[in-house]
Amino acid sequence: MTAGERPPELGPHLTLAERDRRYAGLRALMEHQGFDAIVVGSFQGRERLESYLIDDFLDSIVVLLARSDPVLLAFGGSRISRIRESERRGFAPWVGDVRLGAGGGRVADVLKERGLERGHVGLVGFGPTAPGEMEGLLPLGFHTNLVKALPDATLGDFTLAFTDFMLVRSAEEIALLRFAARVSEEACRVMMDVSRPGVSEALVYAETVREIHRWGCDLRYPFLSLQSGRDNIAWGAPRWSLRAEPPRTLETGDLVQAEIHTVYGGQEGQVQMSVALDPVDDVVRRLEDVARASYEAGLAAVKPGVSFTSVVEAMERPLAAAGCWSKTPLLHTLSFGSTGFTSVNREQLKGTREEAIEGDARPGIRRGELVLREGMGLELEPNACLGMVRVNIGAGVLVTSRGAAELNILPTRVRHVR
């Protein structure tokens, strides 16, 4: 800790009562759909779905049985040693039956042991599980070996039931989400303090990430998207982090924009932070007003019982009226579920370098029929574009009985520095 830094606080943790709530809810869904067991692995996926069943991340596979205790299969002994170290520190593991060895064949052994050679087994990972995983994430080898070892079992898809169950948070999960959002706020403050003309993008990235780690949190892929410039329409991880390309040096008139994926205990407190290095062009001032109007429209639209589509439509109206287009989603659920793009005003891309790129895009709403419920989290992330200039702001909100509860303040407006 350097001089003047505020010492970080410890975050909350989950109890075994939360484990029991998750297991009971999922088993009720399993019974309703006729499944004897479900199989959940991370398989290097973005959401690390196995974590939901074990309050941990071990690159493991979990078999949740309808009528007996779950089994955790870890591919390496070092993973199991980590469990025992936490236990030694006073943090009880969620699964007592931990075994070495993973893969489809080992899962089949567990199911046979429990008398499910002819059982109905649900696989989580067949269907969409995250952005970029729209066709699922189950490895072919895993599925092949499982089917080969269980020729008389019936395999089904439990992906949607599992991920939808995750969308509605308990009080314990909300406490974790609020902590992740608080740490994101601290990271935004550091980003705003560091972003100045003459500073490298790499330093902005490093100091922002350092703040997150200093609070005992981590980042979920793509960790920290960072782009800078007067008219940089690109989005995602900085170019220098992906290829042999030098970090850009910030200049007066730049927008420095980041998407920060802070995660704590499996809960992601995502934010979209924008810093303007004044003086900036008038078009930036116009776009930030439009983005903020879209954010406020989203806040007003969020309430229990409304459809996800209705919130997207509310957020796109200010963009449509202002003649702006949007490159990235206006909002999405916190954890994978619904995503809302808008196609308004894309005719302005004709003749630009984006025309060929966005001409093949089909912006729309994924699962717009989803009905909002108390305990759900949404990321309101309006982005307003005119030509190649883009302003992106936003943060997470909780659906409560009274509407949307904001989780952050700093990233919900463009922050100007000189």
C-alpha positions in Angstrom: 0.0 0.0 0.0 1.4 3.4 -1.0 1.2 6.6 1.0 -2.3 8.1 1.1 -4.1 4.9 0.0 -7.1 3.9 2.0 -6.8 0.4 3.4 -9.3 -1.9 1.6 -12.1 -3.6 3.5 -12.9 -7.3 3.7 -15.9 -8.5 1.6 -18.7 -10.7 2.8 -18.8 -14.4 2.3 -21.4 -17.1 1.5 -22.8 -19.4 4.1 -23.7 -23.1 3.8 -27.3 -21.9 3.9 -26.8 -20.3 0.5 -25.4 -23.6 -0.8 -28.5 -25.4 0.5 -30.8 -22.8 -1.2 -29.0 -23.3 -4.5 -29.1 -27.0 -4.3 -32.8 -27.1 -3.3 -33.9 -24.8 -6.0 -32.0 -26.6 -8.7 -33.2 -30.0 -7.5 -36.8 -28.7 -7.7 -36.2 -27.8 -11.3 -34.6 -31.2 -11.9 -37.6 -32.9 -10.5 -39.9 -30.8 -12.6 -38.0 -31.7 -15.8 -37.5 -35.3 -14.9 -33.7 -35.3 -14.4 -31.9 -37.7 -12.0 -28.7 -35.7 -12.1 -27.0 -32.7 -13.7 -23.4 -32.3 -14.8 -21.8 -28.9 -14.5 -18.2 -28.0 -15.5 -16.4 -24.8 -16.1 -14.7 -26.1 -19.3 -12.8 -22.8 -19.4 -16.0 -21.0 -20.1 -16.4 -17.3 -19.2 -19.0 -17.8 -16.4 -17.2 -20.7 -14.6 -20.5 -22.4 -14.1 -19.1 -25.0 -11.8 -18.4 -22.2 -9.3 -22.1 -21.8 -8.6 -22.3 -25.3 -7.0 -19.1 -25.1 -5.0 -18.3 -21.5 -4.2 -14.9 -22.1 -5.8 -13.1 -22.3 -9.1 -11.1 -25.5 -9.7 -11.5 -26.3 -13.4 -13.6 -29.1 -12.1 -16.8 -31.0 -12.9 -19.7 -31.3 -10.4 -22.3 -34.0 -10.5 -25.4 -32.8 -8.6 -27.6 -35.8 -7.8 -31.4 -35.4 -7.3 -31.4 -37.7 -4.2 -27.9 -38.0 -2.9 -24.9 -35.9 -2.1 -23.0 -34.2 -5.0 -19.6 -35.3 -6.3 -16.7 -33.0 -7.3 -14.2 -34.2 -9.8 -10.9 -32.3 -10.0 -8.4 -33.0 -12.7 -5.3 -32.3 -10.6 -4.2 -32.9 -7.0 -3.2 -29.3 -6.6 -6.8 -28.2 -7.0 -7.8 -30.5 -4.1 -5.0 -29.2 -2.0 -6.3 -25.7 -2.3 -9.7 -26.9 -1.0 -8.0 -28.3 2.1 -6.0 -25.2 2.7 -9.2 -23.1 2.8 -10.7 -25.7 5.1 -7.7 -25.3 7.4 -8.3 -21.6 7.5 -11.9 -22.1 8.7 -13.8 -22.0 5.4 -15.7 -25.2 4.9 -15.9 -26.7 1.4 -19.4 -27.0 -0.1 -18.9 -30.5 -1.4 -17.6 -33.3 0.8 -17.1 -36.0 -1.8 -14.0 -34.7 -3.8 -12.3 -37.0 -6.1 -9.2 -36.9 -8.4 -9.8 -37.2 -12.1 -12.2 -35.6 -14.5 -13.6 -36.2 -18.0 -16.7 -37.9 -19.4 -15.6 -41.4 -18.4 -15.1 -40.4 -14.8 -18.5 -38.7 -14.7 -20.0 -41.9 -16.1 -18.4 -43.8 -13.2 -20.1 -41.6 -10.7 -23.5 -42.0 -12.3 -23.1 -45.7 -12.5 -22.1 -45.8 -8.8 -25.4 -44.0 -8.0 -27.4 -46.5 -10.1 -28.0 -44.1 -13.0 -26.8 -46.3 -15.9 -30.3 -45.7 -17.4 -30.9 -42.4 -15.8 -32.0 -39.1 -17.2 -28.9 -36.8 -17.0 -28.9 -33.1 -17.7 -25.9 -31.4 -19.2 -25.1 -27.7 -18.5 -23.2 -26.3 -21.5 -25.1 -27.7 -24.5 -26.7 -24.3 -25.2 -25.6 -20.7 -25.0 -23.6 -20.0 -21.8 -21.9 -16.6 -22.4 -21.1 -14.1 -25.2 -18.9 -15.9 -27.7 -20.3 -19.3 -26.4 -23.6 -19.2 -28.3 -23.3 -22.8 -29.4 -22.3 -24.0 -25.9 -19.0 -25.0 -24.4 -19.0 -28.8 -23.9 -15.9 -30.3 -25.3 -16.5 -33.0 -28.0 -14.2 -35.4 -26.3 -16.1 -35.1 -23.0 -19.4 -35.7 -24.6 -18.1 -38.6 -26.7 -16.6 -40.4 -23.7 -19.7 -39.8 -21.6 -22.1 -41.3 -24.2 -19.7 -44.2 -24.9 -19.6 -45.1 -21.2 -23.4 -44.6 -20.6 -25.0 -46.0 -23.7 -28.4 -46.6 -22.0 -28.7 -43.2 -20.3 -30.8 -40.4 -21.6 -28.9 -37.1 -21.9 -30.7 -33.8 -22.0 -30.0 -30.1 -21.9 -30.3 -28.3 -18.6 -28.4 -25.2 -19.6 -31.2 -22.7 -19.7 -32.8 -23.9 -16.5 -29.4 -23.6 -14.7 -28.5 -20.1 -16.0 -32.0 -18.7 -15.5 -31.9 -19.9 -11.9 -28.7 -18.0 -11.4 -30.3 -14.7 -12.5 -32.4 -14.2 -9.3 -30.1 -13.4 -6.4 -30.5 -14.1 -2.7 -29.7 -11.6 0.0 -26.2 -13.2 0.4 -25.5 -13.0 -3.3 -26.7 -9.4 -3.5 -24.2 -8.5 -0.7 -21.4 -10.0 -2.8 -22.6 -8.1 -5.9 -22.7 -4.8 -4.0 -19.1 -5.4 -2.8 -17.9 -6.1 -6.3 -19.7 -2.9 -7.5 -18.1 -0.9 -4.7 -14.6 -2.1 -5.7 -15.5 -1.2 -9.3 -16.2 2.3 -8.1 -12.8 2.5 -6.5 -11.2 1.3 -9.7 -13.1 4.0 -11.6 -11.7 6.6 -9.2 -8.2 5.4 -9.8 -8.7 5.3 -13.6 -9.9 8.9 -13.5 -6.9 10.0 -11.4 -4.4 8.3 -13.6 -5.8 9.3 -17.0 -3.9 12.4 -18.2 -2.2 13.5 -21.5 1.2 11.9 -21.8 0.3 8.8 -19.8 0.5 5.4 -21.4 -2.6 3.3 -21.7 -0.6 0.5 -20.1 -0.3 2.6 -16.9 -4.0 3.3 -16.8 -4.7 -0.4 -17.2 -2.1 -1.4 -14.6 -3.2 1.0 -11.9 -6.9 0.2 -12.4 -6.3 -3.5 -12.2 -4.1 -3.1 -9.2 -6.8 -1.3 -7.3 -9.2 -4.2 -7.9 -6.7 -6.8 -6.8 -5.8 -4.7 -3.7 -9.4 -5.1 -2.5 -9.2 -8.9 -2.9 -11.2 -9.1 -6.1 -10.5 -10.5 -9.5 -11.6 -9.8 -13.1 -13.7 -11.9 -15.4 -12.9 -12.2 -19.1 -12.3 -10.0 -21.0 -11.0 -8.5 -17.7 -10.7 -4.8 -18.6 -11.6 -3.5 -22.0 -9.7 -0.2 -22.7 -9.6 2.1 -25.7 -8.6 5.7 -26.1 -8.6 8.5 -28.7 -10.8 11.1 -30.2 -12.7 8.8 -32.6 -11.8 5.2 -31.6 -14.9 3.1 -32.3 -13.1 -0.1 -31.4 -14.0 -2.0 -28.3 -12.4 -4.8 -26.2 -9.0 -5.4 -24.6 -6.3 -2.9 -25.5 -4.4 -3.9 -28.7 -1.0 -4.0 -27.0 -2.3 -6.7 -24.6 -3.1 -9.0 -27.6 -0.3 -8.4 -30.1 3.2 -6.9 -30.4 1.9 -3.3 -30.6 3.1 -0.5 -28.4 0.6 1.0 -25.9 -0.9 4.3 -27.0 0.0 7.5 -25.2 -3.0 9.6 -24.1 -3.5 13.1 -25.7 -5.6 16.2 -24.9 -9.0 15.8 -26.4 -9.1 12.0 -25.9 -11.8 9.9 -24.5 -10.4 7.1 -22.3 -13.1 4.4 -22.0 -13.1 1.1 -20.2 -15.3 -1.8 -19.4 -14.3 -3.2 -16.0 -15.3 -6.7 -15.1 -14.7 -6.8 -11.3 -15.8 -10.1 -9.8 -16.1 -11.2 -6.2 -17.4 -14.6 -5.1 -18.8 -15.2 -8.6 -20.7 -12.0 -8.7 -19.7 -9.5 -11.4 -19.9 -5.8 -10.7 -19.4 -4.6 -14.3 -19.1 -0.9 -15.2 -18.4 1.2 -18.2 -16.1 4.1 -17.3 -15.4 7.1 -19.6 -12.9 9.8 -18.9 -12.7 12.9 -21.1 -9.3 14.7 -21.3 -10.6 18.3 -21.8 -11.0 20.2 -23.9 -12.9 17.7 -26.0 -14.9 18.1 -29.3 -18.5 19.4 -29.1 -19.7 16.0 -30.5 -18.5 14.3 -27.3 -20.5 16.7 -25.2 -23.6 15.9 -27.3 -23.0 12.2 -27.2 -22.5 12.1 -23.4 -25.9 13.9 -23.0 -27.6 11.3 -25.2 -25.9 8.4 -23.4 -26.9 9.8 -20.0 -30.5 10.2 -21.2 -30.5 6.6 -22.3 -29.2 5.5 -19.0 -31.9 7.5 -17.1 -34.6 6.0 -19.4 -33.4 2.5 -18.5 -33.5 3.3 -14.8 -37.1 4.5 -15.1 -38.1 1.5 -17.1 -36.7 -1.2 -14.8 -39.3 -2.7 -12.4 -40.5 -6.2 -11.6 -43.0 -7.7 -14.0 -41.8 -5.8 -17.2 -40.1 -7.5 -20.1 -36.5 -7.1 -20.9 -37.6 -5.8 -24.4 -39.5 -2.9 -22.8 -36.3 -1.7 -21.1 -34.3 -1.9 -24.4 -37.0 0.1 -26.2 -36.9 2.8 -23.5 -33.2 3.1 -23.7 -33.1 3.3 -27.5 -35.6 6.2 -27.8 -33.1 8.9 -26.8 -30.6 7.5 -29.4 -33.2 7.4 -32.1 -34.3 10.9 -31.5 -30.8 12.3 -31.4 -29.7 10.5 -34.6 -27.2 8.3 -32.9 -26.4 4.7 -33.5 -25.0 2.1 -31.1 -22.2 -0.4 -31.6 -22.4 -2.5 -28.4 -25.4 -3.6 -26.3 -27.5 -1.0 -24.4 -28.0 -3.5 -21.6 -27.7 -7.1 -20.6 -28.5 -9.3 -17.5 -25.7 -9.7 -15.0 -24.8 -13.3 -15.6 -25.8 -14.7 -18.9 -29.4 -14.3 -20.0 -30.7 -11.5 -22.1 -28.9 -9.0 -24.2 -30.3 -5.9 -26.0 -28.8 -4.3 -29.1 -30.5 -1.6 -31.1 -30.4 -1.0 -34.9 -31.5 2.6 -35.0 -29.7 5.2 -37.3 -27.2 2.8 -38.8 -27.6 4.4 -42.2 -25.0 7.0 -41.2 -22.4 4.2 -41.5 -22.6 4.3 -45.3 -19.2 5.2 -46.7 -17.3 4.8 -43.4 -14.9 2.1 -42.5 -17.5 0.6 -40.2 -19.9 -0.1 -43.1 -18.3 -3.3 -44.1 -18.0 -4.5 -40.5 -21.5 -3.6 -39.2 -23.2 -4.4 -42.5 -23.0 -8.1 -41.6 -24.2 -7.5 -38.0 -27.8 -8.2 -37.1 -28.4 -6.1 -34.0 -31.4 -7.2 -32.0 -32.6 -8.5 -28.6 -31.7 -11.9 -27.2 -34.5 -13.3 -25.0 -36.5 -10.1 -24.9 -39.4 -12.0 -23.4 -37.6 -12.5 -20.1 -39.7 -11.0 -17.3 -37.7 -9.0 -14.7 -38.0 -10.2 -11.1 -36.8 -8.8 -7.8 -33.2 -9.9 -7.2 -32.2 -9.8 -10.9 -29.2 -7.7 -11.9 -28.9 -5.7 -15.1 -26.0 -3.8 -16.6 -27.2 -0.6 -18.2 -24.4 0.3 -20.6 -25.8 2.9 -23.2 -23.3 3.8 -25.9 -24.1 6.7 -28.3 -22.2 7.0 -31.6 -22.1 9.6 -34.3 -19.9 8.5 -37.2 -16.7 7.1 -35.5 -17.1 8.9 -32.2 -18.5 6.8 -29.4 -19.4 7.5 -25.8 -20.1 4.6 -23.5 -21.2 4.9 -19.8 -23.0 2.6 -17.4 -23.1 0.3 -14.5 -25.1 -2.4 -12.8 -28.6 -2.0 -11.2 -30.7 -4.3 -9.1 -34.3 -5.0 -9.7 -36.2 -4.2 -6.5 -39.8 -3.9 -5.5 -39.5 -0.1 -6.1 -37.6 -0.3 -9.4 -34.0 0.0 -10.2 -31.4 0.4 -7.4 -28.1 1.8 -8.7 -24.9 0.1 -7.7 -22.5 2.8 -9.0 -22.2 6.5 -9.5 -18.9 7.4 -11.1 -19.3 5.4 -14.3 -22.8 6.6 -15.0 -21.6 9.9 -16.5 -18.6 10.9 -18.5 -16.0 12.3 -16.1 -14.0 15.3 -17.4 -10.4 16.1 -16.3 -7.9 18.7 -17.4 
